[in-house]
Amino acid sequence: MNPFIRDIILEHKTEIMERWSKEIQKFRSDDSLQNISDTMYENTNQEFGNKLILTVQTEGKEYHDDLIQFAERLIQLGWPLNYITRGLQEFRKIIVESLSETGENYCKSIEFFQEIESWIDDIVNLLVNQYSGSWENTVFLQKMALKELSAPLIPVFQNISVMPLIGTIDTERAKLIMENLLEGVIEHRSQVVLIDITGVPVVDTMVAHHIIQASEAVRLVGAKCILVGIRPEIAQTIVNLGIDLGKFPTKSTLKKGIEAALEITKKQIVDLEV
């Protein structure tokens, strides 16, 4: 940063901070900030402003690390990215307005505006990249955790297993379902597999295609597949789309599916007389 700009910012930092604090207080009404206490909001504003002033006094990796640590703490506490970006926009505006009012000719030049833009843009890029990287990592970890918990094959009787499906089925998840299904059939020596779609909100052509593929794969490894949990609205959608599910049995409920599976495996549930 130009030494003249650095000196004049530091000379007027008290006025800049006061004006910035008033402006950023206007964000307090945002819905995304309602869970944050007034005291924490004021303290964070003060710390944010001090960090920005520190970037004027310090250059290079040192101030980068300080800002990154500040951003990481905000991410962990659940502060929205909008707070950072709007705060920086207001800070840039107030710097320009405050220094233009000093009467210094340089503070009205193109070079001055370009210097301020470059300074704030570097900070914006640094913090936005930090936020994006942290959120992407969080989403990735959550996605991996969901994969580990989703589409299990559960043995319910000897040679009979159930795979309950919940949520939206995309291509990536369909691949996981297929892998779990085939591995589970072999591991549990399943003769009949019930695929329960009660928890699947929408069954479109793509979802039906994945289910048909899964059924065919089960058949190829020597087991039989029954599709259960077909609600009336799902049945209507399947008919309207012209999807052919005639190659394997379907049942409206899991109970009916289990009854059919017991019949196929030549088993029955008998009430014992006491």
Disulfide bonds with the S-S distance in Angstrom:
none
